[in-house]
Amino acid sequence: MIKSIFSILITGIFLSACNMLHSTTTIQANDAFILGNNKHGRFSASVTNISASPLTVWQYPIDGGRHSPLTLLPAANVKLKVGKNTALRIENSSDKSVDVKLDVKGDVGLSMGYKN
């Protein structure tokens, strides 16, 4: 009985961990990091600016357009719900590289790349 409960608990922890992504990402000066520029389901992202320069975060549907811009000041955190087939674009318009911490839940089959 105890083995069965333990097995169910471990399986539940494993399955919940499969839908999470944790990353610290560096974005070079005047560049952008794009998360989810591919077909995917919904996800939520916690984005923390761990640098001294502000960042701009946009949502870009993969079929065109952009919306919901926000400025992320140094040491600030924002939690975003991102729709199906929509990318997050994190822009660094400063002349120094910056670091962001990303915690993503939901569909984590997301493409990741840079675009300046």
N, CA, C and O atoms as a MOPAC input file, in Angstrom:
PM7 MOZYME 1SCF
protein

 N      0.82700 1    -1.18800 1     0.00000 1
 C      0.00000 1     0.00000 1     0.00000 1
 C      0.87600 1     1.25900 1     0.00000 1
 O      0.63900 1     2.18100 1    -0.78100 1
 N      1.86600 1     1.29500 1     0.85900 1
 C      2.74000 1     2.47000 1     0.93600 1
 C      3.54500 1     2.60500 1    -0.35500 1
 O      3.76900 1     3.72100 1    -0.82400 1
 N      3.98200 1     1.48900 1    -0.93500 1
 C      4.70000 1     1.54300 1    -2.20900 1
 C      3.82000 1     2.11900 1    -3.30900 1
 O      4.29900 1     2.89600 1    -4.13500 1
 N      2.55600 1     1.75800 1    -3.33500 1
 C      1.63200 1     2.26900 1    -4.35200 1
 C      1.44400 1     3.77400 1    -4.20800 1
 O      1.47400 1     4.50200 1    -5.20000 1
 N      1.25400 1     4.23600 1    -2.99500 1
 C      1.08700 1     5.67600 1    -2.75100 1
 C      2.35700 1     6.41800 1    -3.14300 1
 O      2.28800 1     7.47500 1    -3.77000 1
 N      3.50100 1     5.88200 1    -2.78300 1
 C      4.77800 1     6.50600 1    -3.13200 1
 C      4.96300 1     6.56300 1    -4.64600 1
 O      5.41800 1     7.57800 1    -5.17300 1
 N      4.61400 1     5.48700 1    -5.35000 1
 C      4.72800 1     5.45300 1    -6.81200 1
 C      3.82300 1     6.48700 1    -7.46500 1
 O      4.22600 1     7.15700 1    -8.41500 1
 N      2.61000 1     6.61700 1    -6.96200 1
 C      1.67200 1     7.61100 1    -7.50900 1
 C      2.19700 1     9.02600 1    -7.26300 1
 O      2.10600 1     9.88300 1    -8.14200 1
 N      2.73500 1     9.26700 1    -6.09300 1
 C      3.29100 1    10.57700 1    -5.76700 1
 C      4.46600 1    10.92800 1    -6.67000 1
 O      4.52900 1    12.04300 1    -7.18800 1
 N      5.38100 1    10.01400 1    -6.86800 1
 C      6.54900 1    10.24200 1    -7.73300 1
 C      6.10600 1    10.47500 1    -9.17900 1
 O      6.63200 1    11.35900 1    -9.85600 1
 N      5.15000 1     9.69200 1    -9.64600 1
 C      4.64000 1     9.86100 1   -11.00900 1
 C      4.01100 1    11.23500 1   -11.17900 1
 O      4.22600 1    11.88800 1   -12.20000 1
 N      3.24200 1    11.68200 1   -10.20400 1
 C      2.61700 1    13.00700 1   -10.26400 1
 C      3.64000 1    14.12200 1   -10.30100 1
 O      3.48600 1    15.07700 1   -11.06200 1
 N      4.67600 1    14.01800 1    -9.49700 1
 C      5.74400 1    15.02200 1    -9.49700 1
 C      6.46400 1    15.03500 1   -10.83400 1
 O      6.75800 1    16.10200 1   -11.37200 1
 N      6.74800 1    13.86600 1   -11.36800 1
 C      7.43300 1    13.77800 1   -12.66100 1
 C      6.59800 1    14.39900 1   -13.77000 1
 O      7.12300 1    15.16500 1   -14.57900 1
 N      5.32200 1    14.08800 1   -13.82400 1
 C      4.45100 1    14.61500 1   -14.87900 1
 C      4.29100 1    16.12700 1   -14.77200 1
 O      4.25000 1    16.81600 1   -15.79200 1
 N      4.20100 1    16.64900 1   -13.56000 1
 C      4.07500 1    18.10400 1   -13.42000 1
 C      5.38100 1    18.79700 1   -13.78600 1
 O      5.35300 1    19.92700 1   -14.27500 1
 N      6.50400 1    18.16600 1   -13.56800 1
 C      7.79400 1    18.76000 1   -13.92100 1
 C      8.01700 1    18.78300 1   -15.42700 1
 O      8.80200 1    19.59400 1   -15.91800 1
 N      7.35200 1    17.91900 1   -16.16100 1
 C      7.52000 1    17.86300 1   -17.61400 1
 C      6.92400 1    19.07500 1   -18.30600 1
 O      7.29400 1    19.35800 1   -19.44500 1
 N      6.02500 1    19.79600 1   -17.67300 1
 C      5.38600 1    20.94800 1   -18.27100 1
 C      5.95800 1    22.25900 1   -17.75000 1
 O      5.24800 1    23.26300 1   -17.68500 1
 N      7.23600 1    22.26000 1   -17.37700 1
 C      7.87500 1    23.46400 1   -16.84800 1
 C      9.22500 1    23.66900 1   -17.51500 1
 O      9.89600 1    22.71300 1   -17.90200 1
 N      9.60300 1    24.91700 1   -17.64000 1
 C     10.87800 1    25.29800 1   -18.22200 1
 C     11.45700 1    26.41700 1   -17.37300 1
 O     10.77300 1    27.40200 1   -17.09300 1
 N     12.70200 1    26.27500 1   -16.96600 1
 C     13.39000 1    27.31000 1   -16.19400 1
 C     14.66400 1    27.66300 1   -16.94600 1
 O     15.41300 1    26.77800 1   -17.35900 1
 N     14.91200 1    28.96600 1   -17.12400 1
 C     16.07300 1    29.38400 1   -17.89100 1
 C     16.52900 1    30.76700 1   -17.44900 1
 O     15.71200 1    31.62000 1   -17.10300 1
 N     17.82500 1    30.97700 1   -17.46300 1
 C     18.39000 1    32.31900 1   -17.37200 1
 C     19.01500 1    32.58400 1   -18.72800 1
 O     19.89900 1    31.84900 1   -19.16900 1
 N     18.55400 1    33.63800 1   -19.38700 1
 C     18.91500 1    33.91600 1   -20.76700 1
 C     19.60100 1    35.26700 1   -20.87200 1
 O     19.15900 1    36.24700 1   -20.27100 1
 N     20.68000 1    35.31400 1   -21.63700 1
 C     21.38200 1    36.57300 1   -21.90100 1
 C     20.94300 1    37.09000 1   -23.25900 1
 O     20.90500 1    36.34900 1   -24.24100 1
 N     20.61100 1    38.38300 1   -23.29800 1
 C     20.23400 1    39.04300 1   -24.54200 1
 C     21.26700 1    40.12300 1   -24.81500 1
 O     21.45700 1    41.02600 1   -24.00000 1
 N     21.92700 1    40.03400 1   -25.94800 1
 C     22.97800 1    40.99200 1   -26.29200 1
 C     22.39100 1    42.38300 1   -26.53400 1
 O     21.17800 1    42.53600 1   -26.67800 1
 N     23.26200 1    43.39400 1   -26.57800 1
 C     22.85200 1    44.77800 1   -26.80400 1
 C     22.08700 1    44.89200 1   -28.11400 1
 O     22.48000 1    44.30100 1   -29.12000 1
 N     20.98700 1    45.65600 1   -28.10300 1
 C     20.16200 1    45.91500 1   -29.28700 1
 C     19.71900 1    44.62700 1   -29.99200 1
 O     19.71200 1    44.55200 1   -31.22100 1
 N     19.35600 1    43.62900 1   -29.20800 1
 C     18.91200 1    42.34900 1   -29.73800 1
 C     17.61900 1    41.96100 1   -29.02400 1
 O     17.19700 1    42.64600 1   -28.09200 1
 N     16.99400 1    40.87800 1   -29.45100 1
 C     15.76400 1    40.40000 1   -28.83200 1
 C     15.79400 1    38.88000 1   -28.74600 1
 O     16.37500 1    38.20700 1   -29.59700 1
 N     15.16500 1    38.35900 1   -27.71400 1
 C     14.99600 1    36.91800 1   -27.53900 1
 C     13.53900 1    36.59700 1   -27.82000 1
 O     12.64300 1    37.25400 1   -27.29000 1
 N     13.29800 1    35.59800 1   -28.64500 1
 C     11.93400 1    35.23500 1   -29.01900 1
 C     11.64100 1    33.82000 1   -28.53200 1
 O     12.35500 1    32.87200 1   -28.85600 1
 N     10.58200 1    33.70400 1   -27.75300 1
 C     10.16700 1    32.43300 1   -27.16700 1
 C      8.82200 1    32.03700 1   -27.76000 1
 O      7.82900 1    32.73700 1   -27.56000 1
 N      8.77900 1    30.92300 1   -28.48700 1
 C      7.52700 1    30.38200 1   -28.98800 1
 C      7.13900 1    30.83800 1   -30.37800 1
 O      5.95100 1    30.98600 1   -30.66200 1
 N      8.09200 1    31.06100 1   -31.24000 1
 C      7.78700 1    31.47000 1   -32.61000 1
 C      7.53000 1    30.23000 1   -33.47700 1
 O      8.14400 1    30.04300 1   -34.52700 1
 N      6.61600 1    29.40400 1   -33.00700 1
 C      6.22700 1    28.16700 1   -33.68700 1
 C      4.79700 1    27.82700 1   -33.27000 1
 O      4.23900 1    28.47600 1   -32.38600 1
 N      4.20700 1    26.82200 1   -33.89700 1
 C      2.85900 1    26.40600 1   -33.49300 1
 C      2.94000 1    25.71400 1   -32.14300 1
 O      3.75300 1    24.80900 1   -31.95200 1
 N      2.09300 1    26.14000 1   -31.20000 1
 C      2.10000 1    25.58100 1   -29.84900 1
 C      0.79000 1    25.92900 1   -29.15300 1
 O     -0.01100 1    26.71900 1   -29.65300 1
 N      0.59400 1    25.32300 1   -27.99600 1
 C     -0.57100 1    25.62500 1   -27.16800 1
 C     -0.28300 1    26.80600 1   -26.25400 1
 O      0.74400 1    27.47200 1   -26.38700 1
 N     -1.19700 1    27.05900 1   -25.32900 1
 C     -1.03700 1    28.16300 1   -24.38400 1
 C      0.05900 1    27.86500 1   -23.36900 1
 O      0.34200 1    26.71100 1   -23.04500 1
 N      0.66700 1    28.94600 1   -22.87700 1
 C      1.63600 1    28.82300 1   -21.79400 1
 C      1.60600 1    30.08300 1   -20.95300 1
 O      1.09500 1    31.11600 1   -21.38400 1
 N      2.15100 1    29.99500 1   -19.76100 1
 C      2.33000 1    31.18000 1   -18.92500 1
 C      3.81600 1    31.33000 1   -18.66500 1
 O      4.55200 1    30.34800 1   -18.56900 1
 N      4.24200 1    32.58000 1   -18.55300 1
 C      5.66300 1    32.85600 1   -18.35700 1
 C      5.83500 1    33.89100 1   -17.26100 1
 O      5.14900 1    34.91300 1   -17.23300 1
 N      6.74800 1    33.60900 1   -16.37600 1
 C      7.19200 1    34.58200 1   -15.39000 1
 C      8.54000 1    35.08800 1   -15.89100 1
 O      9.48900 1    34.31600 1   -16.02300 1
 N      8.61800 1    36.38900 1   -16.17000 1
 C      9.82700 1    36.99100 1   -16.73100 1
 C     10.38500 1    37.96200 1   -15.68600 1
 O      9.69000 1    38.88000 1   -15.25100 1
 N     11.63800 1    37.75300 1   -15.29000 1
 C     12.29100 1    38.61600 1   -14.30500 1
 C     13.51400 1    39.25000 1   -14.93400 1
 O     14.37900 1    38.55000 1   -15.45900 1
 N     13.59100 1    40.56400 1   -14.88400 1
 C     14.74500 1    41.29600 1   -15.39300 1
 C     15.80500 1    41.31500 1   -14.30000 1
 O     15.63000 1    41.97700 1   -13.27700 1
 N     16.89700 1    40.59600 1   -14.50600 1
 C     17.95500 1    40.52800 1   -13.49300 1
 C     19.17300 1    41.34100 1   -13.92700 1
 O     20.31000 1    41.01700 1   -13.58500 1
 N     18.90500 1    42.41600 1   -14.69600 1
 C     19.96600 1    43.29000 1   -15.18300 1
 C     19.67500 1    44.72900 1   -14.79000 1
 O     18.65400 1    45.01800 1   -14.16700 1
 N     20.58500 1    45.63300 1   -15.16000 1
 C     20.46300 1    47.04500 1   -14.79900 1
 C     19.72300 1    47.88100 1   -15.83800 1
 O     19.48900 1    49.06700 1   -15.60600 1
 N     19.35300 1    47.30400 1   -16.96500 1
 C     18.67600 1    48.04800 1   -18.03200 1
 C     17.23800 1    47.58200 1   -18.18000 1
 O     16.95100 1    46.40400 1   -17.96700 1
 N     16.31500 1    48.48800 1   -18.54400 1
 C     14.93900 1    48.06100 1   -18.78100 1
 C     14.81200 1    47.24000 1   -20.05800 1
 O     15.63100 1    47.35400 1   -20.97100 1
 N     13.78400 1    46.42100 1   -20.10700 1
 C     13.47900 1    45.58300 1   -21.26300 1
 C     12.05800 1    45.87000 1   -21.72100 1
 O     11.24200 1    46.37000 1   -20.94700 1
 N     11.76100 1    45.55900 1   -22.96800 1
 C     10.40300 1    45.64800 1   -23.47300 1
 C      9.94500 1    44.24900 1   -23.85800 1
 O     10.66500 1    43.51800 1   -24.53800 1
 N      8.74600 1    43.88100 1   -23.42300 1
 C      8.18300 1    42.56300 1   -23.71000 1
 C      6.92300 1    42.75600 1   -24.55100 1
 O      6.03500 1    43.52700 1   -24.18800 1
 N      6.85700 1    42.05200 1   -25.66900 1
 C      5.72300 1    42.07900 1   -26.58900 1
 C      5.17300 1    40.67200 1   -26.76200 1
 O      5.88700 1    39.69000 1   -26.55700 1
 N      3.90500 1    40.57600 1   -27.13800 1
 C      3.33000 1    39.31000 1   -27.58400 1
 C      3.12000 1    39.41500 1   -29.08600 1
 O      2.51800 1    40.37200 1   -29.57200 1
 N      3.62200 1    38.42100 1   -29.82300 1
 C      3.57900 1    38.38000 1   -31.28200 1
 C      2.85300 1    37.13300 1   -31.74600 1
 O      3.43800 1    36.05000 1   -31.70000 1
 N      1.58400 1    37.22900 1   -32.20000 1
 C      0.93800 1    36.06200 1   -32.80800 1
 C      1.74900 1    35.62300 1   -34.03100 1
 O      2.21400 1    36.46700 1   -34.79800 1
 N      1.92200 1    34.31400 1   -34.21800 1
 C      2.77900 1    33.86300 1   -35.31600 1
 C      2.16500 1    34.12900 1   -36.68600 1
 O      2.86000 1    34.03700 1   -37.69800 1
 N      0.87000 1    34.45800 1   -36.73800 1
 C      0.26800 1    34.79700 1   -38.02500 1
 C      0.30400 1    36.30000 1   -38.31600 1
 O     -0.30200 1    36.76100 1   -39.28400 1
 N      1.01000 1    37.05800 1   -37.48100 1
 C      1.22000 1    38.48100 1   -37.74500 1
 C      0.72600 1    39.38100 1   -36.62600 1
 O     -0.14700 1    39.00600 1   -35.84300 1
 N      1.29900 1    40.57400 1   -36.56500 1
 C      0.91800 1    41.57700 1   -35.57500 1
 C      1.72600 1    41.47700 1   -34.29700 1
 O      2.58400 1    40.60900 1   -34.13900 1
 N      1.42400 1    42.39000 1   -33.39500 1
 C      2.02300 1    42.37600 1   -32.05800 1
 C      1.10100 1    43.15900 1   -31.13500 1
 O      0.36000 1    44.03600 1   -31.58000 1
 N      1.15200 1    42.83500 1   -29.84700 1
 C      0.27300 1    43.51300 1   -28.88300 1
 C      0.84000 1    43.39400 1   -27.47500 1
 O      1.83600 1    42.71000 1   -27.24000 1
 N      0.18800 1    44.06900 1   -26.55900 1
 C      0.47700 1    44.01300 1   -25.12200 1
 C      1.91600 1    44.36800 1   -24.76700 1
 O      2.57200 1    43.60200 1   -24.06000 1
 N      2.43600 1    45.52300 1   -25.24400 1
 C      3.80300 1    45.88700 1   -24.86700 1
 C      3.87200 1    46.26900 1   -23.39000 1
 O      2.93500 1    46.84700 1   -22.83900 1
 N      4.98000 1    45.94100 1   -22.77100 1
 C      5.21600 1    46.40000 1   -21.40600 1
 C      6.70000 1    46.59200 1   -21.19200 1
 O      7.52700 1    45.90100 1   -21.78800 1
 N      7.02200 1    47.53400 1   -20.33900 1
 C      8.41500 1    47.80300 1   -19.98700 1
 C      8.70700 1    47.10100 1   -18.67600 1
 O      7.97800 1    47.25800 1   -17.69700 1
 N      9.77500 1    46.32800 1   -18.66700 1
 C     10.18100 1    45.58600 1   -17.48300 1
 C     11.43500 1    46.24100 1   -16.92700 1
 O     12.52400 1    46.09700 1   -17.48200 1
 N     11.26800 1    46.96300 1   -15.82600 1
 C     12.37700 1    47.67900 1   -15.20700 1
 C     13.33900 1    46.71000 1   -14.52300 1
 O     12.98100 1    45.55900 1   -14.27500 1
 N     14.55400 1    47.16500 1   -14.21600 1
 C     15.50700 1    46.30100 1   -13.51000 1
 C     14.91600 1    45.75800 1   -12.21000 1
 O     14.26400 1    46.48700 1   -11.46200 1
 N     15.14600 1    44.49600 1   -11.95400 1
 C     14.68900 1    43.75300 1   -10.76900 1
 C     13.17800 1    43.53000 1   -10.74400 1
 O     12.65400 1    43.03400 1    -9.74700 1
 N     12.47400 1    43.88100 1   -11.80400 1
 C     11.02300 1    43.68600 1   -11.84800 1
 C     10.68900 1    42.30700 1   -12.42300 1
 O     11.48900 1    41.68500 1   -13.12200 1
 N      9.47700 1    41.86000 1   -12.09900 1
 C      8.97200 1    40.56900 1   -12.56000 1
 C      7.56800 1    40.76100 1   -13.09500 1
 O      6.79200 1    41.54900 1   -12.55400 1
 N      7.24300 1    40.04400 1   -14.15300 1
 C      5.89000 1    40.06300 1   -14.68700 1
 C      5.47500 1    38.63300 1   -14.99900 1
 O      6.28800 1    37.82200 1   -15.44300 1
 N      4.19700 1    38.32900 1   -14.76300 1
 C      3.64700 1    37.02000 1   -15.09700 1
 C      2.65700 1    37.22000 1   -16.23500 1
 O      1.72000 1    38.01200 1   -16.13300 1
 N      2.88100 1    36.49100 1   -17.31600 1
 C      2.07900 1    36.64600 1   -18.52300 1
 C      1.40200 1    35.34600 1   -18.89900 1
 O      1.99200 1    34.27200 1   -18.77700 1
 N      0.17000 1    35.44200 1   -19.35300 1
 C     -0.52200 1    34.31100 1   -19.95900 1
 C     -0.45300 1    34.54100 1   -21.45700 1
 O     -0.90300 1    35.57100 1   -21.95800 1
 N      0.11100 1    33.58000 1   -22.16600 1
 C      0.35300 1    33.72800 1   -23.59600 1
 C     -0.54300 1    32.74200 1   -24.34000 1
 O     -0.59900 1    31.55800 1   -24.00900 1
 N     -1.23600 1    33.25300 1   -25.34500 1
 C     -2.18600 1    32.45200 1   -26.09500 1
 C     -1.52800 1    31.45500 1   -27.03900 1
 O     -0.32100 1    31.48400 1   -27.27900 1
 N     -2.35500 1    30.59100 1   -27.55200 1
 C     -1.94000 1    29.58400 1   -28.52500 1
 C     -1.29600 1    30.27800 1   -29.72700 1
 O     -1.79800 1    31.29500 1   -30.20700 1
 N     -0.18800 1    29.72600 1   -30.20500 1
 C      0.51400 1    30.21900 1   -31.39800 1
 C      0.91100 1    31.69400 1   -31.29700 1
 O      0.85700 1    32.42700 1   -32.28500 1
 N      1.30300 1    32.11500 1   -30.11100 1
 C      1.77000 1    33.48000 1   -29.87500 1
 C      3.14400 1    33.42200 1   -29.22800 1
 O      3.36900 1    32.65400 1   -28.29200 1
 N      4.05900 1    34.23700 1   -29.73100 1
 C      5.42700 1    34.27900 1   -29.21800 1
 C      5.58900 1    35.44700 1   -28.24400 1
 O      4.86800 1    36.44200 1   -28.31700 1
 N      6.54200 1    35.30200 1   -27.34100 1
 C      6.98900 1    36.42100 1   -26.51600 1
 C      8.28000 1    36.94700 1   -27.11000 1
 O      9.19400 1    36.17800 1   -27.40400 1
 N      8.35500 1    38.25700 1   -27.28600 1
 C      9.57600 1    38.89100 1   -27.76700 1
 C     10.07000 1    39.78700 1   -26.64400 1
 O      9.37400 1    40.71300 1   -26.22600 1
 N     11.28500 1    39.50500 1   -26.15200 1
 C     11.88800 1    40.28700 1   -25.07400 1
 C     13.01300 1    41.10400 1   -25.70200 1
 O     14.02900 1    40.54900 1   -26.11900 1
 N     12.83200 1    42.41400 1   -25.77000 1
 C     13.75900 1    43.29700 1   -26.47500 1
 C     14.69400 1    44.01900 1   -25.51300 1
 O     14.27600 1    44.53100 1   -24.47400 1
 N     15.95400 1    44.04700 1   -25.88200 1
 C     16.97900 1    44.78600 1   -25.15500 1
 C     17.43800 1    45.93000 1   -26.05500 1
 O     18.19400 1    45.70100 1   -27.00000 1
 N     17.00100 1    47.13800 1   -25.78400 1
 C     17.39100 1    48.28300 1   -26.60800 1
 C     18.57600 1    49.04500 1   -26.03100 1
 O     18.92700 1    50.11400 1   -26.53100 1
 N     19.19500 1    48.50600 1   -24.98500 1
 C     20.35200 1    49.17600 1   -24.38600 1
 C     21.63700 1    48.79800 1   -25.12100 1
 O     21.63300 1    47.92500 1   -25.98900 1
 N     22.72900 1    49.46100 1   -24.76600 1
 C     24.01900 1    49.16700 1   -25.39600 1
 C     24.84400 1    48.16900 1   -24.58500 1
 O     26.04100 1    48.01200 1   -24.82500 1
 N     24.20300 1    47.49200 1   -23.62300 1
 C     24.86100 1    46.46100 1   -22.81800 1
 C     23.99900 1    45.19400 1   -22.84700 1
 O     22.78300 1    45.27000 1   -23.02100 1
 N     24.63100 1    44.04100 1   -22.67700 1
 C     23.85900 1    42.80300 1   -22.60900 1
 C     23.07600 1    42.75700 1   -21.29900 1
 O     23.46500 1    43.36700 1   -20.30300 1
 N     21.96700 1    42.02400 1   -21.32300 1
 C     21.10900 1    41.88900 1   -20.15000 1
 C     20.80500 1    40.41300 1   -19.92100 1
 O     20.96300 1    39.58300 1   -20.81700 1
 N     20.36800 1    40.10600 1   -18.71100 1
 C     19.96200 1    38.74500 1   -18.36200 1
 C     18.51700 1    38.75900 1   -17.88900 1
 O     18.08900 1    39.66400 1   -17.17300 1
 N     17.77900 1    37.74000 1   -18.30100 1
 C     16.40100 1    37.56100 1   -17.84600 1
 C     16.24100 1    36.14100 1   -17.32900 1
 O     16.84400 1    35.20000 1   -17.84400 1
 N     15.42100 1    36.01200 1   -16.30600 1
 C     15.08900 1    34.70000 1   -15.76700 1
 C     13.69500 1    34.36500 1   -16.26800 1
 O     12.77200 1    35.16900 1   -16.13100 1
 N     13.53900 1    33.18100 1   -16.84700 1
 C     12.26200 1    32.72300 1   -17.38900 1
 C     11.80300 1    31.47000 1   -16.66800 1
 O     12.55900 1    30.50900 1   -16.52200 1
 N     10.56700 1    31.48900 1   -16.22300 1
 C      9.91200 1    30.30500 1   -15.67100 1
 C      8.63400 1    30.12800 1   -16.48000 1
 O      7.73000 1    30.96100 1   -16.41300 1
 N      8.56200 1    29.04000 1   -17.24400 1
 C      7.46000 1    28.81800 1   -18.17400 1
 C      6.70400 1    27.56300 1   -17.77200 1
 O      7.30500 1    26.54100 1   -17.44000 1
 N      5.36400 1    27.65100 1   -17.80400 1
 C      4.49500 1    26.51400 1   -17.50900 1
 C      3.49300 1    26.36200 1   -18.63900 1
 O      3.14900 1    27.33400 1   -19.31100 1
 N      3.03500 1    25.15800 1   -18.84200 1
 C      2.06500 1    24.88100 1   -19.90100 1
 C      2.75000 1    24.17500 1   -21.04600 1
 O      3.56700 1    23.28000 1   -20.82900 1
 N      2.42300 1    24.56900 1   -22.26600 1
 C      3.07400 1    23.97900 1   -23.43600 1
 C      4.49100 1    24.52700 1   -23.50800 1
 O      4.68800 1    25.71400 1   -23.77100 1
 N      5.47500 1    23.67200 1   -23.27800 1
 C      6.87600 1    24.11600 1   -23.30700 1
 C      7.59900 1    23.61400 1   -24.56000 1
 O      8.82800 1    23.63100 1   -24.60700 1
 N      6.86100 1    23.17500 1   -25.55800 1
 C      7.44700 1    22.79200 1   -26.84100 1
 C      7.63900 1    24.04700 1   -27.68000 1
 O      7.11400 1    24.14800 1   -28.78900 1
 N      8.38400 1    24.99000 1   -27.15100 1
 C      8.51400 1    26.31300 1   -27.73100 1
 C      9.86900 1    26.49600 1   -28.39700 1
 O     10.89900 1    26.09500 1   -27.85500 1
 N      9.85700 1    27.10400 1   -29.57600 1
 C     11.13600 1    27.45300 1   -30.20000 1
 C     11.73900 1    28.61500 1   -29.42200 1
 O     11.02400 1    29.39700 1   -28.79500 1
 N     13.05700 1    28.71700 1   -29.47200 1
 C     13.76600 1    29.80000 1   -28.79300 1
 C     14.84800 1    30.30700 1   -29.72900 1
 O     15.55600 1    29.51600 1   -30.35200 1
 N     14.97700 1    31.61500 1   -29.82700 1
 C     16.00800 1    32.15900 1   -30.70700 1
 C     16.17100 1    33.64600 1   -30.50100 1
 O     15.44800 1    34.27700 1   -29.73000 1
 N     17.14400 1    34.19000 1   -31.21200 1
 C     17.45900 1    35.61600 1   -31.11900 1
 C     17.18000 1    36.28800 1   -32.45700 1
 O     17.29100 1    35.66900 1   -33.51500 1
 N     16.81900 1    37.55700 1   -32.39100 1
 C     16.59400 1    38.32300 1   -33.61900 1
 C     16.91700 1    39.77500 1   -33.30600 1
 O     16.35400 1    40.35400 1   -32.37700 1
 N     17.83200 1    40.36900 1   -34.08400 1
 C     18.16200 1    41.77000 1   -33.83200 1
 C     17.49300 1    42.67000 1   -34.83900 1
 O     17.65700 1    43.88800 1   -34.78200 1

